[in-house]
């Protein structure tokens, strides 16, 4: 069994956390980052991820990834990589578990439609929505809205992909600008190494499991993947090594090998960058001016080609396009109805919309729709537009 690497000097330390916006007594049994993780797992928004689309809508099959299973896979990869790099695994896992909380139903189709409907009312961005979920929309505690997460977790949630200060003048980022004025998150710098690990874990997880789901759904075959970088060599190797094996097992074996190879690439490239930059503290990581945790150039180029393949053969496949089209129409119809007749919203949401101007009502409607699962959105649409459906 491999030994646990020593803690890196640039790893975040729970004992040195910058704390929470609303001061709370420390937990006697958990670090601040582990406590954040538990708050996310218990959040309503996290449970809703079980029936939010990754690519395929929930009713299309029980075995396709959802936002929840995706988030769990990202968290597993992030924790493993953080441990190997001597970073804080709880913080990496926490950012990974939280990263998709703001996604609306029906995946990117839902996001595209809410962006369109909210264009005149301040816009919509799923990363900002995630931040609003954990700082405002979750209501579970008597002393504050949101989850009152630690500074390091909030920082990781909003800038795990890099500095975001240049986005603050966008209408869709006004919530971040407002929060940052009261509680500085250092938006012009990079996030912690742990948050960067979570970002790369997301890339690894969704590209590999989309390959898996795409083959399982019959959108493309193993043979179609043979010339695709990153995955092709692993498909060829598995076919060569196990010529008589069931094709579904070959698919899973190739994906498993691809995940392992990408993780090893991130670990090697990150160690190379750390050896060159010699960061001695978390602040050194933030001020490097570039990512510390990264894929190598060759793997990043291969990933771009894999994404292009998936875009052509999966994300824009006619079967997926049909679902996207139907989903967008459903969300558009509900949005316009709720905006015109807010009194048909559930009572809690109607109270939030009351006495607000049109932009304020639109934001409440957007929050309500963004929180829906695929299944709830389908049922709510039926209740609103079919007279024979009532409860």
C-alpha positions, 0 to 999 in steps of 0.5 A, spaced: 500 500 500 503 506 498 504 511 503 501 518 504 505 523 501 507 529 506 503 535 506 506 540 501 508 547 503 503 550 499 497 546 501 491 549 505 491 548 512 484 547 516 487 550 522 489 557 518 483 558 514 480 565 514 474 563 517 467 564 515 463 570 513 458 569 519 463 567 525 461 560 528 464 556 534 469 550 530 466 543 530 470 539 535 470 533 530 471 536 523 476 541 520 472 547 517 473 544 510 470 537 512 464 541 515 463 545 509 463 538 505 458 535 510 453 542 509 454 541 501 452 534 502 446 535 506 443 541 502 437 541 498 440 543 492 445 537 492 440 532 493 436 535 487 442 533 482 440 526 482 435 528 477 438 533 473 441 532 466 448 531 465 447 529 457 441 524 457 435 526 461 433 522 467 427 518 464 432 516 458 435 511 462 437 509 469 445 508 468 447 514 464 450 519 469 446 525 472 449 531 475 449 527 482 453 521 479 458 526 476 459 530 482 461 524 486 466 522 480 469 528 480 470 528 488 473 521 488 478 524 482 479 530 486 480 527 493 485 522 490 489 527 486 489 532 492 492 526 496 497 524 491 500 531 491 500 532 498 494 537 498 488 538 503 483 532 500 477 535 504 478 542 501 479 539 494 473 534 495 468 539 497 469 544 491 468 538 487 462 536 490 459 543 490 461 545 483 455 544 479 449 546 484 447 552 480 446 548 474 438 548 472 434 542 469 436 539 462 443 540 462 446 546 458 440 546 454 437 549 460 442 554 462 442 556 454 434 558 455 435 561 462 441 565 459 436 567 453 430 569 458 434 573 463 438 577 458 434 583 459 434 582 467 441 581 469 443 575 465 444 567 468 451 564 469 451 557 472 457 558 476 454 564 479 448 561 481 452 555 484 455 561 488 448 564 490 446 557 492 451 556 497 451 564 500 443 565 499 438 560 496 439 555 501 435 556 507 437 551 513 440 555 519 437 560 523 442 565 523 444 566 516 442 564 509 446 560 505 451 555 508 456 560 511 462 556 508 469 557 509 473 563 505 477 557 502 471 553 499 467 560 497 474 562 493 474 555 490 467 555 488 467 561 484 474 561 481 477 554 481 478 555 473 482 561 474 481 569 476 474 572 475 475 579 476 475 581 469 467 578 469 465 583 475 462 588 470 457 583 467 450 583 469 450 576 470 456 577 475 453 582 479 451 577 485 459 576 486 461 583 485 456 585 491 458 579 495 466 581 494 465 588 496 463 585 503 467 579 503 474 580 499 475 573 495 481 575 492 478 575 485 484 577 481 488 571 483 488 564 482 485 559 487 488 554 491 491 548 489 486 544 492 480 548 488 485 547 481 485 540 482 477 540 483 477 543 476 481 538 473 478 533 476 471 535 473 475 535 466 477 528 467 470 526 469 466 529 464 470 527 458 471 520 460 464 518 462 461 522 456 465 517 452 462 511 456 455 514 456 456 515 448 458 508 447 452 505 451 447 510 448 449 507 441 451 514 439 458 512 436 462 505 437 468 503 440 471 503 433 469 510 432 474 512 438 480 508 435 483 514 432 481 519 437 486 522 442 486 520 449 481 514 448 483 511 442 490 508 444 486 505 450 480 502 446 486 499 442 490 496 447 483 493 451 481 490 444 488 487 443 489 484 450 482 481 451 479 480 444 474 475 446 471 479 452 464 482 452 464 489 448 461 493 454 467 490 459 472 493 453 468 500 454 469 500 461 476 498 461 478 503 456 475 508 460 478 506 466 485 506 463 483 513 460 482 516 467 488 513 470 492 516 464 489 523 465 490 523 472 498 521 472 499 526 467 496 531 471 500 529 477 506 529 473 505 536 470 503 539 477 510 536 480 514 539 474 510 546 475 511 546 482 519 544 482 520 550 477 516 555 481 517 553 488 511 555 491 512 555 499 505 557 501 498 557 498 499 565 497 505 563 492 500 559 488 495 564 488 500 569 485 503 565 480 500 568 475 498 561 472 495 555 474 499 550 478 495 544 477 494 542 469 495 537 464 501 537 460 501 540 453 500 534 449 494 531 453 491 538 453 491 538 445 488 531 445 483 533 450 481 538 445 480 533 440 476 529 444 472 534 446 471 536 438 469 529 437 464 529 443 461 535 440 460 533 433 458 525 435 454 526 442 452 533 444 449 535 437 447 528 435 440 529 433 437 525 439 440 529 444 438 535 439 431 533 440 431 533 447 434 540 448 429 543 443 423 540 447 427 542 454 428 549 452 421 550 449 418 547 456 423 552 460 421 558 456 414 557 456 414 556 464 418 562 465 414 567 461 408 564 464 411 565 471 413 572 469 406 574 467 402 571 472 407 570 478 401 568 483 401 561 479 408 560 483 408 556 489 406 560 495 413 561 498 416 563 491 410 568 490 412 571 496 419 572 494 416 575 488 411 580 491 412 587 491 419 587 486 420 590 480 420 586 473 427 584 474 426 582 481 421 578 479 424 575 473 430 573 478 425 569 483 422 566 477 429 564 474 431 561 481 425 557 482 426 554 475 434 553 476 432 549 482 428 544 479 430 537 477 428 534 470 422 530 473 419 536 477 420 541 471 416 536 466 411 535 471 410 542 473 410 544 465 404 539 465 400 542 471 401 549 468 399 547 461 394 541 461 387 542 464 387 534 466 393 534 470 392 537 477 394 536 484 
